[in-house]
Amino acid sequence: MAPIKPFWKQPSHPDIQEVIYGEDETGYTTKSISKVSLPPFATFAKLDFPPCTPAQTATYATVQTSPTTHLNLNSDLLYINHSCTPSLIFDVENLSILVGPAGLLPGQRPHLLLPLDRMAHVASLCL
């Protein structure tokens, strides 16, 4: 799947993150940098509708919300990258992104752990 070309107003979340655009032509090196200091389990962002929309199929850019449903972020939250030691928690039941147990500081790269349906693709990276 080709990288998603942003169609939303950018920056979409300028109060909480800065997006650093990658220089490679694939577009997969763009990253997010935190602009906020938040304590453990604070709300980093809400998953509002809009800009979020239901997704027809799972892709690298969707978030799993149940065993059979996914959503498109349709915002710069897309640039929060995967990590085996995530700093963010996607609380899909409450449609929120929460800060992990270590808190979050300005300048840190926020990371998430991929939902279970996508972990098969990256499981070897975390083992």
PyMOL commands that set and color helices and strands:
alter all, ss='L'
color gray80, all
select helices_A, chain A and resi 76-79+116-126
alter helices_A, ss='H'
color red, helices_A
select strands_A, chain A and resi 17-20+31-34+43-46+53-55+62-64+70-72+81-82+88-91+96-99+111-112
alter strands_A, ss='S'
color yellow, strands_A
deselect
rebuild
show_as cartoon
